[in-house]
Amino acid sequence: MIENQKIRPAQVIGPLGEPLTLDTLPPPNTTRWVVRRKAEVVAAVNGGLLTVDEACERYGLTIEEFASWQRSIDRSGMPGLRVTRIQHYRDLYERQQRF
């Protein structure tokens, strides 16, 4: 009997248009999270290469932290992931929601 297996893609398209595979994702011991690396992990999850739980376990993230990356990309694209600009993009988003 065939068990219910999840079919995963071998690669997905990354945030800069490049192909991403499990081998090209940031290494599991990453401690310096630049915008590109965060966006690659979000793209991998969105494309089905990893599940949210797998990404959080692999990179030592909380669900809330990963969800904040996803929200930032949805709202402001890759620039929204910049730690130095979080407040700017949060204010911009809140102003847009009022109108």
mmCIF file as gemmi writes it, N, C-alpha and C atoms, coordinates in Angstrom:
data_model
loop_
_atom_site.group_PDB
_atom_site.id
_atom_site.type_symbol
_atom_site.label_atom_id
_atom_site.label_alt_id
_atom_site.label_comp_id
_atom_site.label_asym_id
_atom_site.label_entity_id
_atom_site.label_seq_id
_atom_site.pdbx_PDB_ins_code
_atom_site.Cartn_x
_atom_site.Cartn_y
_atom_site.Cartn_z
_atom_site.occupancy
_atom_site.B_iso_or_equiv
_atom_site.pdbx_formal_charge
_atom_site.auth_seq_id
_atom_site.auth_asym_id
_atom_site.pdbx_PDB_model_num
ATOM 1 N N . MET Axp A 1 ? 0.834 -1.177 0 1 0 ? 1 A 1
ATOM 2 C CA . MET Axp A 1 ? 0 0 0 1 0 ? 1 A 1
ATOM 3 C C . MET Axp A 1 ? 0.886 1.249 0 1 0 ? 1 A 1
ATOM 4 N N . ILE Axp A 2 ? 0.553 2.209 -0.805 1 0 ? 2 A 1
ATOM 5 C CA . ILE Axp A 2 ? 1.334 3.437 -0.917 1 0 ? 2 A 1
ATOM 6 C C . ILE Axp A 2 ? 0.888 4.407 0.161 1 0 ? 2 A 1
ATOM 7 N N . GLU Axp A 3 ? 1.845 4.865 0.935 1 0 ? 3 A 1
ATOM 8 C CA . GLU Axp A 3 ? 1.522 5.839 1.968 1 0 ? 3 A 1
ATOM 9 C C . GLU Axp A 3 ? 1.418 7.222 1.354 1 0 ? 3 A 1
ATOM 10 N N . ASN Axp A 4 ? 0.757 8.09 2.058 1 0 ? 4 A 1
ATOM 11 C CA . ASN Axp A 4 ? 0.601 9.469 1.607 1 0 ? 4 A 1
ATOM 12 C C . ASN Axp A 4 ? 1.956 10.166 1.703 1 0 ? 4 A 1
ATOM 13 N N . GLN Axp A 5 ? 2.596 10.371 0.572 1 0 ? 5 A 1
ATOM 14 C CA . GLN Axp A 5 ? 3.913 10.992 0.546 1 0 ? 5 A 1
ATOM 15 C C . GLN Axp A 5 ? 3.801 12.421 0.038 1 0 ? 5 A 1
ATOM 16 N N . LYS Axp A 6 ? 4.571 13.277 0.651 1 0 ? 6 A 1
ATOM 17 C CA . LYS Axp A 6 ? 4.605 14.666 0.202 1 0 ? 6 A 1
ATOM 18 C C . LYS Axp A 6 ? 5.639 14.779 -0.909 1 0 ? 6 A 1
ATOM 19 N N . ILE Axp A 7 ? 5.232 15.325 -2.007 1 0 ? 7 A 1
ATOM 20 C CA . ILE Axp A 7 ? 6.148 15.53 -3.122 1 0 ? 7 A 1
ATOM 21 C C . ILE Axp A 7 ? 6.727 16.93 -2.991 1 0 ? 7 A 1
ATOM 22 N N . ARG Axp A 8 ? 8.036 16.982 -2.942 1 0 ? 8 A 1
ATOM 23 C CA . ARG Axp A 8 ? 8.716 18.266 -2.814 1 0 ? 8 A 1
ATOM 24 C C . ARG Axp A 8 ? 9.482 18.569 -4.084 1 0 ? 8 A 1
ATOM 25 N N . PRO Axp A 9 ? 9.537 19.833 -4.43 1 0 ? 9 A 1
ATOM 26 C CA . PRO Axp A 9 ? 10.342 20.193 -5.596 1 0 ? 9 A 1
ATOM 27 C C . PRO Axp A 9 ? 11.825 20.033 -5.281 1 0 ? 9 A 1
ATOM 28 N N . ALA Axp A 10 ? 12.607 19.762 -6.301 1 0 ? 10 A 1
ATOM 29 C CA . ALA Axp A 10 ? 14.055 19.665 -6.125 1 0 ? 10 A 1
ATOM 30 C C . ALA Axp A 10 ? 14.667 21.05 -5.949 1 0 ? 10 A 1
ATOM 31 N N . GLN Axp A 11 ? 14.001 22.047 -6.531 1 0 ? 11 A 1
ATOM 32 C CA . GLN Axp A 11 ? 14.482 23.424 -6.409 1 0 ? 11 A 1
ATOM 33 C C . GLN Axp A 11 ? 13.318 24.38 -6.527 1 0 ? 11 A 1
ATOM 34 N N . VAL Axp A 12 ? 13.503 25.569 -6 1 0 ? 12 A 1
ATOM 35 C CA . VAL Axp A 12 ? 12.524 26.648 -6.112 1 0 ? 12 A 1
ATOM 36 C C . VAL Axp A 12 ? 13.263 27.894 -6.578 1 0 ? 12 A 1
ATOM 37 N N . ILE Axp A 13 ? 12.517 28.866 -6.993 1 0 ? 13 A 1
ATOM 38 C CA . ILE Axp A 13 ? 13.126 30.129 -7.428 1 0 ? 13 A 1
ATOM 39 C C . ILE Axp A 13 ? 13.321 31.021 -6.204 1 0 ? 13 A 1
ATOM 40 N N . GLY Axp A 14 ? 14.541 31.497 -6.04 1 0 ? 14 A 1
ATOM 41 C CA . GLY Axp A 14 ? 14.887 32.336 -4.902 1 0 ? 14 A 1
ATOM 42 C C . GLY Axp A 14 ? 14.439 33.77 -5.084 1 0 ? 14 A 1
ATOM 43 N N . PRO Axp A 15 ? 14.662 34.597 -4.099 1 0 ? 15 A 1
ATOM 44 C CA . PRO Axp A 15 ? 14.205 35.988 -4.14 1 0 ? 15 A 1
ATOM 45 C C . PRO Axp A 15 ? 14.882 36.828 -5.218 1 0 ? 15 A 1
ATOM 46 N N . LEU Axp A 16 ? 16.049 36.406 -5.659 1 0 ? 16 A 1
ATOM 47 C CA . LEU Axp A 16 ? 16.754 37.15 -6.705 1 0 ? 16 A 1
ATOM 48 C C . LEU Axp A 16 ? 16.651 36.454 -8.065 1 0 ? 16 A 1
ATOM 49 N N . GLY Axp A 17 ? 15.761 35.455 -8.16 1 0 ? 17 A 1
ATOM 50 C CA . GLY Axp A 17 ? 15.546 34.764 -9.425 1 0 ? 17 A 1
ATOM 51 C C . GLY Axp A 17 ? 16.447 33.563 -9.643 1 0 ? 17 A 1
ATOM 52 N N . GLU Axp A 18 ? 17.3 33.254 -8.691 1 0 ? 18 A 1
ATOM 53 C CA . GLU Axp A 18 ? 18.22 32.129 -8.824 1 0 ? 18 A 1
ATOM 54 C C . GLU Axp A 18 ? 17.557 30.859 -8.29 1 0 ? 18 A 1
ATOM 55 N N . PRO Axp A 19 ? 17.958 29.686 -8.802 1 0 ? 19 A 1
ATOM 56 C CA . PRO Axp A 19 ? 17.388 28.442 -8.268 1 0 ? 19 A 1
ATOM 57 C C . PRO Axp A 19 ? 17.947 28.148 -6.869 1 0 ? 19 A 1
ATOM 58 N N . LEU Axp A 20 ? 17.072 27.74 -5.975 1 0 ? 20 A 1
ATOM 59 C CA . LEU Axp A 20 ? 17.468 27.366 -4.621 1 0 ? 20 A 1
ATOM 60 C C . LEU Axp A 20 ? 17.221 25.877 -4.422 1 0 ? 20 A 1
ATOM 61 N N . THR Axp A 21 ? 18.192 25.186 -3.871 1 0 ? 21 A 1
ATOM 62 C CA . THR Axp A 21 ? 18.039 23.79 -3.477 1 0 ? 21 A 1
ATOM 63 C C . THR Axp A 21 ? 18.382 23.694 -1.996 1 0 ? 21 A 1
ATOM 64 N N . LEU Axp A 22 ? 18.18 22.523 -1.415 1 0 ? 22 A 1
ATOM 65 C CA . LEU Axp A 22 ? 18.55 22.349 -0.007 1 0 ? 22 A 1
ATOM 66 C C . LEU Axp A 22 ? 20.032 22.614 0.204 1 0 ? 22 A 1
ATOM 67 N N . ASP Axp A 23 ? 20.848 22.284 -0.812 1 0 ? 23 A 1
ATOM 68 C CA . ASP Axp A 23 ? 22.293 22.493 -0.704 1 0 ? 23 A 1
ATOM 69 C C . ASP Axp A 23 ? 22.705 23.96 -0.805 1 0 ? 23 A 1
ATOM 70 N N . THR Axp A 24 ? 21.902 24.768 -1.5 1 0 ? 24 A 1
ATOM 71 C CA . THR Axp A 24 ? 22.277 26.176 -1.685 1 0 ? 24 A 1
ATOM 72 C C . THR Axp A 24 ? 21.635 27.109 -0.666 1 0 ? 24 A 1
ATOM 73 N N . LEU Axp A 25 ? 20.777 26.566 0.198 1 0 ? 25 A 1
ATOM 74 C CA . LEU Axp A 25 ? 20.205 27.39 1.267 1 0 ? 25 A 1
ATOM 75 C C . LEU Axp A 25 ? 21.305 27.77 2.249 1 0 ? 25 A 1
ATOM 76 N N . PRO Axp A 26 ? 21.075 28.801 3.045 1 0 ? 26 A 1
ATOM 77 C CA . PRO Axp A 26 ? 22.08 29.155 4.055 1 0 ? 26 A 1
ATOM 78 C C . PRO Axp A 26 ? 22.379 27.949 4.947 1 0 ? 26 A 1
ATOM 79 N N . PRO Axp A 27 ? 23.616 27.815 5.42 1 0 ? 27 A 1
ATOM 80 C CA . PRO Axp A 27 ? 23.952 26.676 6.279 1 0 ? 27 A 1
ATOM 81 C C . PRO Axp A 27 ? 23.17 26.72 7.593 1 0 ? 27 A 1
ATOM 82 N N . PRO Axp A 28 ? 22.906 25.552 8.169 1 0 ? 28 A 1
ATOM 83 C CA . PRO Axp A 28 ? 22.127 25.5 9.415 1 0 ? 28 A 1
ATOM 84 C C . PRO Axp A 28 ? 22.751 26.269 10.583 1 0 ? 28 A 1
ATOM 85 N N . ASN Axp A 29 ? 24.058 26.462 10.568 1 0 ? 29 A 1
ATOM 86 C CA . ASN Axp A 29 ? 24.71 27.176 11.678 1 0 ? 29 A 1
ATOM 87 C C . ASN Axp A 29 ? 24.797 28.682 11.442 1 0 ? 29 A 1
ATOM 88 N N . THR Axp A 30 ? 23.999 29.217 10.54 1 0 ? 30 A 1
ATOM 89 C CA . THR Axp A 30 ? 24.015 30.652 10.236 1 0 ? 30 A 1
ATOM 90 C C . THR Axp A 30 ? 23.631 31.455 11.473 1 0 ? 30 A 1
ATOM 91 N N . THR Axp A 31 ? 24.436 32.456 11.77 1 0 ? 31 A 1
ATOM 92 C CA . THR Axp A 31 ? 24.132 33.342 12.894 1 0 ? 31 A 1
ATOM 93 C C . THR Axp A 31 ? 23.942 34.786 12.433 1 0 ? 31 A 1
ATOM 94 N N . ARG Axp A 32 ? 24.489 35.126 11.298 1 0 ? 32 A 1
ATOM 95 C CA . ARG Axp A 32 ? 24.362 36.487 10.771 1 0 ? 32 A 1
ATOM 96 C C . ARG Axp A 32 ? 23.304 36.474 9.67 1 0 ? 32 A 1
ATOM 97 N N . TRP Axp A 33 ? 22.137 37.001 9.996 1 0 ? 33 A 1
ATOM 98 C CA . TRP Axp A 33 ? 21.009 36.939 9.072 1 0 ? 33 A 1
ATOM 99 C C . TRP Axp A 33 ? 20.883 38.228 8.264 1 0 ? 33 A 1
ATOM 100 N N . VAL Axp A 34 ? 21.469 38.234 7.09 1 0 ? 34 A 1
ATOM 101 C CA . VAL Axp A 34 ? 21.32 39.368 6.184 1 0 ? 34 A 1
ATOM 102 C C . VAL Axp A 34 ? 20.011 39.202 5.423 1 0 ? 34 A 1
ATOM 103 N N . VAL Axp A 35 ? 19.577 40.253 4.777 1 0 ? 35 A 1
ATOM 104 C CA . VAL Axp A 35 ? 18.297 40.263 4.07 1 0 ? 35 A 1
ATOM 105 C C . VAL Axp A 35 ? 18.194 39.104 3.074 1 0 ? 35 A 1
ATOM 106 N N . ARG Axp A 36 ? 19.216 38.886 2.287 1 0 ? 36 A 1
ATOM 107 C CA . ARG Axp A 36 ? 19.167 37.842 1.261 1 0 ? 36 A 1
ATOM 108 C C . ARG Axp A 36 ? 18.936 36.466 1.866 1 0 ? 36 A 1
ATOM 109 N N . ARG Axp A 37 ? 19.629 36.161 2.959 1 0 ? 37 A 1
ATOM 110 C CA . ARG Axp A 37 ? 19.487 34.843 3.592 1 0 ? 37 A 1
ATOM 111 C C . ARG Axp A 37 ? 18.083 34.646 4.151 1 0 ? 37 A 1
ATOM 112 N N . LYS Axp A 38 ? 17.543 35.675 4.798 1 0 ? 38 A 1
ATOM 113 C CA . LYS Axp A 38 ? 16.18 35.582 5.317 1 0 ? 38 A 1
ATOM 114 C C . LYS Axp A 38 ? 15.2 35.337 4.169 1 0 ? 38 A 1
ATOM 115 N N . ALA Axp A 39 ? 15.371 36.089 3.084 1 0 ? 39 A 1
ATOM 116 C CA . ALA Axp A 39 ? 14.481 35.962 1.935 1 0 ? 39 A 1
ATOM 117 C C . ALA Axp A 39 ? 14.598 34.581 1.294 1 0 ? 39 A 1
ATOM 118 N N . GLU Axp A 40 ? 15.786 34.003 1.282 1 0 ? 40 A 1
ATOM 119 C CA . GLU Axp A 40 ? 15.963 32.666 0.718 1 0 ? 40 A 1
ATOM 120 C C . GLU Axp A 40 ? 15.217 31.62 1.54 1 0 ? 40 A 1
ATOM 121 N N . VAL Axp A 41 ? 15.28 31.736 2.853 1 0 ? 41 A 1
ATOM 122 C CA . VAL Axp A 41 ? 14.57 30.776 3.707 1 0 ? 41 A 1
ATOM 123 C C . VAL Axp A 41 ? 13.06 30.92 3.51 1 0 ? 41 A 1
ATOM 124 N N . VAL Axp A 42 ? 12.563 32.138 3.446 1 0 ? 42 A 1
ATOM 125 C CA . VAL Axp A 42 ? 11.133 32.361 3.226 1 0 ? 42 A 1
ATOM 126 C C . VAL Axp A 42 ? 10.726 31.812 1.861 1 0 ? 42 A 1
ATOM 127 N N . ALA Axp A 43 ? 11.539 32.035 0.831 1 0 ? 43 A 1
ATOM 128 C CA . ALA Axp A 43 ? 11.228 31.52 -0.507 1 0 ? 43 A 1
ATOM 129 C C . ALA Axp A 43 ? 11.215 29.99 -0.513 1 0 ? 43 A 1
ATOM 130 N N . ALA Axp A 44 ? 12.129 29.378 0.23 1 0 ? 44 A 1
ATOM 131 C CA . ALA Axp A 44 ? 12.179 27.913 0.303 1 0 ? 44 A 1
ATOM 132 C C . ALA Axp A 44 ? 10.911 27.36 0.937 1 0 ? 44 A 1
ATOM 133 N N . VAL Axp A 45 ? 10.435 28.012 1.979 1 0 ? 45 A 1
ATOM 134 C CA . VAL Axp A 45 ? 9.203 27.559 2.632 1 0 ? 45 A 1
ATOM 135 C C . VAL Axp A 45 ? 8.002 27.813 1.726 1 0 ? 45 A 1
ATOM 136 N N . ASN Axp A 46 ? 7.928 28.996 1.138 1 0 ? 46 A 1
ATOM 137 C CA . ASN Axp A 46 ? 6.805 29.314 0.256 1 0 ? 46 A 1
ATOM 138 C C . ASN Axp A 46 ? 6.751 28.403 -0.964 1 0 ? 46 A 1
ATOM 139 N N . GLY Axp A 47 ? 7.919 27.978 -1.446 1 0 ? 47 A 1
ATOM 140 C CA . GLY Axp A 47 ? 7.972 27.108 -2.613 1 0 ? 47 A 1
ATOM 141 C C . GLY Axp A 47 ? 7.826 25.633 -2.297 1 0 ? 47 A 1
ATOM 142 N N . GLY Axp A 48 ? 7.81 25.279 -1.01 1 0 ? 48 A 1
ATOM 143 C CA . GLY Axp A 48 ? 7.625 23.887 -0.632 1 0 ? 48 A 1
ATOM 144 C C . GLY Axp A 48 ? 8.901 23.093 -0.455 1 0 ? 48 A 1
ATOM 145 N N . LEU Axp A 49 ? 10.044 23.75 -0.536 1 0 ? 49 A 1
ATOM 146 C CA . LEU Axp A 49 ? 11.322 23.062 -0.359 1 0 ? 49 A 1
ATOM 147 C C . LEU Axp A 49 ? 11.499 22.629 1.101 1 0 ? 49 A 1
ATOM 148 N N . LEU Axp A 50 ? 11.02 23.456 2.02 1 0 ? 50 A 1
ATOM 149 C CA . LEU Axp A 50 ? 11.034 23.165 3.459 1 0 ? 50 A 1
ATOM 150 C C . LEU Axp A 50 ? 9.657 23.484 4.031 1 0 ? 50 A 1
ATOM 151 N N . THR Axp A 51 ? 9.317 22.837 5.125 1 0 ? 51 A 1
ATOM 152 C CA . THR Axp A 51 ? 8.123 23.248 5.86 1 0 ? 51 A 1
ATOM 153 C C . THR Axp A 51 ? 8.546 24.321 6.86 1 0 ? 51 A 1
ATOM 154 N N . VAL Axp A 52 ? 7.582 25.008 7.413 1 0 ? 52 A 1
ATOM 155 C CA . VAL Axp A 52 ? 7.893 26.024 8.423 1 0 ? 52 A 1
ATOM 156 C C . VAL Axp A 52 ? 8.603 25.373 9.6 1 0 ? 52 A 1
ATOM 157 N N . ASP Axp A 53 ? 8.106 24.227 10.033 1 0 ? 53 A 1
ATOM 158 C CA . ASP Axp A 53 ? 8.722 23.539 11.171 1 0 ? 53 A 1
ATOM 159 C C . ASP Axp A 53 ? 10.154 23.126 10.873 1 0 ? 53 A 1
ATOM 160 N N . GLU Axp A 54 ? 10.395 22.629 9.666 1 0 ? 54 A 1
ATOM 161 C CA . GLU Axp A 54 ? 11.754 22.235 9.276 1 0 ? 54 A 1
ATOM 162 C C . GLU Axp A 54 ? 12.688 23.435 9.245 1 0 ? 54 A 1
ATOM 163 N N . ALA Axp A 55 ? 12.207 24.551 8.707 1 0 ? 55 A 1
ATOM 164 C CA . ALA Axp A 55 ? 13.031 25.758 8.64 1 0 ? 55 A 1
ATOM 165 C C . ALA Axp A 55 ? 13.366 26.254 10.048 1 0 ? 55 A 1
ATOM 166 N N . CYS Axp A 56 ? 12.374 26.262 10.926 1 0 ? 56 A 1
ATOM 167 C CA . CYS Axp A 56 ? 12.609 26.737 12.291 1 0 ? 56 A 1
ATOM 168 C C . CYS Axp A 56 ? 13.583 25.819 13.027 1 0 ? 56 A 1
ATOM 169 N N . GLU Axp A 57 ? 13.431 24.53 12.837 1 0 ? 57 A 1
ATOM 170 C CA . GLU Axp A 57 ? 14.341 23.591 13.49 1 0 ? 57 A 1
ATOM 171 C C . GLU Axp A 57 ? 15.753 23.696 12.919 1 0 ? 57 A 1
ATOM 172 N N . ARG Axp A 58 ? 15.839 23.767 11.597 1 0 ? 58 A 1
ATOM 173 C CA . ARG Axp A 58 ? 17.151 23.82 10.927 1 0 ? 58 A 1
ATOM 174 C C . ARG Axp A 58 ? 17.94 25.061 11.328 1 0 ? 58 A 1
ATOM 175 N N . TYR Axp A 59 ? 17.24 26.199 11.459 1 0 ? 59 A 1
ATOM 176 C CA . TYR Axp A 59 ? 17.93 27.467 11.715 1 0 ? 59 A 1
ATOM 177 C C . TYR Axp A 59 ? 17.772 27.985 13.142 1 0 ? 59 A 1
ATOM 178 N N . GLY Axp A 60 ? 17.12 27.229 13.996 1 0 ? 60 A 1
ATOM 179 C CA . GLY Axp A 60 ? 16.96 27.662 15.383 1 0 ? 60 A 1
ATOM 180 C C . GLY Axp A 60 ? 16.096 28.894 15.521 1 0 ? 60 A 1
ATOM 181 N N . LEU Axp A 61 ? 15.048 28.983 14.709 1 0 ? 61 A 1
ATOM 182 C CA . LEU Axp A 61 ? 14.147 30.134 14.726 1 0 ? 61 A 1
ATOM 183 C C . LEU Axp A 61 ? 12.89 29.791 15.5 1 0 ? 61 A 1
ATOM 184 N N . THR Axp A 62 ? 12.218 30.805 15.995 1 0 ? 62 A 1
ATOM 185 C CA . THR Axp A 62 ? 10.887 30.594 16.552 1 0 ? 62 A 1
ATOM 186 C C . THR Axp A 62 ? 9.885 30.779 15.419 1 0 ? 62 A 1
ATOM 187 N N . ILE Axp A 63 ? 8.697 30.241 15.608 1 0 ? 63 A 1
ATOM 188 C CA . ILE Axp A 63 ? 7.639 30.418 14.615 1 0 ? 63 A 1
ATOM 189 C C . ILE Axp A 63 ? 7.352 31.91 14.435 1 0 ? 63 A 1
ATOM 190 N N . GLU Axp A 64 ? 7.358 32.647 15.532 1 0 ? 64 A 1
ATOM 191 C CA . GLU Axp A 64 ? 7.073 34.086 15.475 1 0 ? 64 A 1
ATOM 192 C C . GLU Axp A 64 ? 8.119 34.84 14.664 1 0 ? 64 A 1
ATOM 193 N N . GLU Axp A 65 ? 9.383 34.455 14.845 1 0 ? 65 A 1
ATOM 194 C CA . GLU Axp A 65 ? 10.455 35.122 14.096 1 0 ? 65 A 1
ATOM 195 C C . GLU Axp A 65 ? 10.31 34.856 12.601 1 0 ? 65 A 1
ATOM 196 N N . PHE Axp A 66 ? 10.066 33.591 12.244 1 0 ? 66 A 1
ATOM 197 C CA . PHE Axp A 66 ? 9.889 33.271 10.833 1 0 ? 66 A 1
ATOM 198 C C . PHE Axp A 66 ? 8.664 33.993 10.27 1 0 ? 66 A 1
ATOM 199 N N . ALA Axp A 67 ? 7.564 33.996 11.036 1 0 ? 67 A 1
ATOM 200 C CA . ALA Axp A 67 ? 6.342 34.668 10.578 1 0 ? 67 A 1
ATOM 201 C C . ALA Axp A 67 ? 6.584 36.162 10.365 1 0 ? 67 A 1
ATOM 202 N N . SER Axp A 68 ? 7.43 36.766 11.201 1 0 ? 68 A 1
ATOM 203 C CA . SER Axp A 68 ? 7.723 38.194 11.019 1 0 ? 68 A 1
ATOM 204 C C . SER Axp A 68 ? 8.488 38.42 9.717 1 0 ? 68 A 1
ATOM 205 N N . TRP Axp A 69 ? 9.379 37.482 9.356 1 0 ? 69 A 1
ATOM 206 C CA . TRP Axp A 69 ? 10.091 37.593 8.072 1 0 ? 69 A 1
ATOM 207 C C . TRP Axp A 69 ? 9.093 37.508 6.928 1 0 ? 69 A 1
ATOM 208 N N . GLN Axp A 70 ? 8.167 36.564 7.017 1 0 ? 70 A 1
ATOM 209 C CA . GLN Axp A 70 ? 7.174 36.41 5.951 1 0 ? 70 A 1
ATOM 210 C C . GLN Axp A 70 ? 6.311 37.66 5.826 1 0 ? 70 A 1
ATOM 211 N N . ARG Axp A 71 ? 5.848 38.181 6.949 1 0 ? 71 A 1
ATOM 212 C CA . ARG Axp A 71 ? 5.032 39.397 6.928 1 0 ? 71 A 1
ATOM 213 C C . ARG Axp A 71 ? 5.789 40.568 6.332 1 0 ? 71 A 1
ATOM 214 N N . SER Axp A 72 ? 7.053 40.701 6.697 1 0 ? 72 A 1
ATOM 215 C CA . SER Axp A 72 ? 7.869 41.809 6.185 1 0 ? 72 A 1
ATOM 216 C C . SER Axp A 72 ? 8.009 41.73 4.672 1 0 ? 72 A 1
ATOM 217 N N . ILE Axp A 73 ? 8.218 40.529 4.161 1 0 ? 73 A 1
ATOM 218 C CA . ILE Axp A 73 ? 8.343 40.368 2.707 1 0 ? 73 A 1
ATOM 219 C C . ILE Axp A 73 ? 7.011 40.65 2.029 1 0 ? 73 A 1
ATOM 220 N N . ASP Axp A 74 ? 5.915 40.158 2.606 1 0 ? 74 A 1
ATOM 221 C CA . ASP Axp A 74 ? 4.591 40.394 2.021 1 0 ? 74 A 1
ATOM 222 C C . ASP Axp A 74 ? 4.249 41.879 1.973 1 0 ? 74 A 1
ATOM 223 N N . ARG Axp A 75 ? 4.622 42.591 3.022 1 0 ? 75 A 1
ATOM 224 C CA . ARG Axp A 75 ? 4.271 44.01 3.118 1 0 ? 75 A 1
ATOM 225 C C . ARG Axp A 75 ? 5.197 44.916 2.318 1 0 ? 75 A 1
ATOM 226 N N . SER Axp A 76 ? 6.512 44.666 2.419 1 0 ? 76 A 1
ATOM 227 C CA . SER Axp A 76 ? 7.471 45.626 1.875 1 0 ? 76 A 1
ATOM 228 C C . SER Axp A 76 ? 8.528 45.01 0.974 1 0 ? 76 A 1
ATOM 229 N N . GLY Axp A 77 ? 8.426 43.727 0.673 1 0 ? 77 A 1
ATOM 230 C CA . GLY Axp A 77 ? 9.446 43.077 -0.142 1 0 ? 77 A 1
ATOM 231 C C . GLY Axp A 77 ? 10.725 42.887 0.66 1 0 ? 77 A 1
ATOM 232 N N . MET Axp A 78 ? 11.792 42.595 -0.035 1 0 ? 78 A 1
ATOM 233 C CA . MET Axp A 78 ? 13.069 42.35 0.642 1 0 ? 78 A 1
ATOM 234 C C . MET Axp A 78 ? 13.542 43.523 1.492 1 0 ? 78 A 1
ATOM 235 N N . PRO Axp A 79 ? 13.347 44.773 1.078 1 0 ? 79 A 1
ATOM 236 C CA . PRO Axp A 79 ? 13.799 45.879 1.941 1 0 ? 79 A 1
ATOM 237 C C . PRO Axp A 79 ? 13.148 45.863 3.318 1 0 ? 79 A 1
ATOM 238 N N . GLY Axp A 80 ? 11.96 45.28 3.434 1 0 ? 80 A 1
ATOM 239 C CA . GLY Axp A 80 ? 11.28 45.206 4.719 1 0 ? 80 A 1
ATOM 240 C C . GLY Axp A 80 ? 11.992 44.323 5.728 1 0 ? 80 A 1
ATOM 241 N N . LEU Axp A 81 ? 12.922 43.492 5.266 1 0 ? 81 A 1
ATOM 242 C CA . LEU Axp A 81 ? 13.674 42.606 6.154 1 0 ? 81 A 1
ATOM 243 C C . LEU Axp A 81 ? 14.864 43.298 6.804 1 0 ? 81 A 1
ATOM 244 N N . ARG Axp A 82 ? 15.182 44.49 6.367 1 0 ? 82 A 1
ATOM 245 C CA . ARG Axp A 82 ? 16.331 45.201 6.933 1 0 ? 82 A 1
ATOM 246 C C . ARG Axp A 82 ? 16.039 45.583 8.374 1 0 ? 82 A 1
ATOM 247 N N . VAL Axp A 83 ? 16.862 45.115 9.279 1 0 ? 83 A 1
ATOM 248 C CA . VAL Axp A 83 ? 16.66 45.372 10.697 1 0 ? 83 A 1
ATOM 249 C C . VAL Axp A 83 ? 16.704 46.861 10.997 1 0 ? 83 A 1
ATOM 250 N N . THR Axp A 84 ? 17.545 47.581 10.308 1 0 ? 84 A 1
ATOM 251 C CA . THR Axp A 84 ? 17.683 49.013 10.584 1 0 ? 84 A 1
ATOM 252 C C . THR Axp A 84 ? 16.491 49.818 10.092 1 0 ? 84 A 1
ATOM 253 N N . ARG Axp A 85 ? 15.624 49.234 9.294 1 0 ? 85 A 1
ATOM 254 C CA . ARG Axp A 85 ? 14.494 49.969 8.73 1 0 ? 85 A 1
ATOM 255 C C . ARG Axp A 85 ? 13.143 49.414 9.165 1 0 ? 85 A 1
ATOM 256 N N . ILE Axp A 86 ? 13.121 48.521 10.136 1 0 ? 86 A 1
ATOM 257 C CA . ILE Axp A 86 ? 11.87 47.886 10.551 1 0 ? 86 A 1
ATOM 258 C C . ILE Axp A 86 ? 10.821 48.92 10.941 1 0 ? 86 A 1
ATOM 259 N N . GLN Axp A 87 ? 11.203 49.879 11.774 1 0 ? 87 A 1
ATOM 260 C CA . GLN Axp A 87 ? 10.229 50.862 12.236 1 0 ? 87 A 1
ATOM 261 C C . GLN Axp A 87 ? 9.686 51.696 11.074 1 0 ? 87 A 1
ATOM 262 N N . HIS Axp A 88 ? 10.559 52.061 10.133 1 0 ? 88 A 1
ATOM 263 C CA . HIS Axp A 88 ? 10.113 52.835 8.976 1 0 ? 88 A 1
ATOM 264 C C . HIS Axp A 88 ? 9.044 52.077 8.192 1 0 ? 88 A 1
ATOM 265 N N . TYR Axp A 89 ? 9.299 50.816 7.886 1 0 ? 89 A 1
ATOM 266 C CA . TYR Axp A 89 ? 8.343 50.042 7.102 1 0 ? 89 A 1
ATOM 267 C C . TYR Axp A 89 ? 7.083 49.716 7.901 1 0 ? 89 A 1
ATOM 268 N N . ARG Axp A 90 ? 7.214 49.532 9.222 1 0 ? 90 A 1
ATOM 269 C CA . ARG Axp A 90 ? 6.037 49.295 10.058 1 0 ? 90 A 1
ATOM 270 C C . ARG Axp A 90 ? 5.137 50.523 10.044 1 0 ? 90 A 1
ATOM 271 N N . ASP Axp A 91 ? 5.724 51.711 10.194 1 0 ? 91 A 1
ATOM 272 C CA . ASP Axp A 91 ? 4.941 52.949 10.161 1 0 ? 91 A 1
ATOM 273 C C . ASP Axp A 91 ? 4.283 53.144 8.805 1 0 ? 91 A 1
ATOM 274 N N . LEU Axp A 92 ? 5.024 52.889 7.737 1 0 ? 92 A 1
ATOM 275 C CA . LEU Axp A 92 ? 4.493 53.035 6.39 1 0 ? 92 A 1
ATOM 276 C C . LEU Axp A 92 ? 3.299 52.107 6.184 1 0 ? 92 A 1
ATOM 277 N N . TYR Axp A 93 ? 3.429 50.865 6.612 1 0 ? 93 A 1
ATOM 278 C CA . TYR Axp A 93 ? 2.342 49.904 6.465 1 0 ? 93 A 1
ATOM 279 C C . TYR Axp A 93 ? 1.112 50.337 7.256 1 0 ? 93 A 1
ATOM 280 N N . GLU Axp A 94 ? 1.317 50.804 8.479 1 0 ? 94 A 1
ATOM 281 C CA . GLU Axp A 94 ? 0.194 51.23 9.306 1 0 ? 94 A 1
ATOM 282 C C . GLU Axp A 94 ? -0.517 52.437 8.693 1 0 ? 94 A 1
ATOM 283 N N . ARG Axp A 95 ? 0.237 53.357 8.119 1 0 ? 95 A 1
ATOM 284 C CA . ARG Axp A 95 ? -0.371 54.51 7.452 1 0 ? 95 A 1
ATOM 285 C C . ARG Axp A 95 ? -1.193 54.061 6.238 1 0 ? 95 A 1
ATOM 286 N N . GLN Axp A 96 ? -0.69 53.102 5.493 1 0 ? 96 A 1
ATOM 287 C CA . GLN Axp A 96 ? -1.415 52.606 4.32 1 0 ? 96 A 1
ATOM 288 C C . GLN Axp A 96 ? -2.707 51.915 4.722 1 0 ? 96 A 1
ATOM 289 N N . GLN Axp A 97 ? -2.713 51.254 5.862 1 0 ? 97 A 1
ATOM 290 C CA . GLN Axp A 97 ? -3.915 50.55 6.321 1 0 ? 97 A 1
ATOM 291 C C . GLN Axp A 97 ? -5.033 51.507 6.746 1 0 ? 97 A 1
ATOM 292 N N . ARG Axp A 98 ? -4.668 52.728 7.148 1 0 ? 98 A 1
ATOM 293 C CA . ARG Axp A 98 ? -5.675 53.688 7.572 1 0 ? 98 A 1
ATOM 294 C C . ARG Axp A 98 ? -6.491 54.234 6.411 1 0 ? 98 A 1
ATOM 295 N N . PHE Axp A 99 ? -5.917 54.241 5.218 1 0 ? 99 A 1
ATOM 296 C CA . PHE Axp A 99 ? -6.6 54.869 4.082 1 0 ? 99 A 1
ATOM 297 C C . PHE Axp A 99 ? -7.137 53.876 3.113 1 0 ? 99 A 1
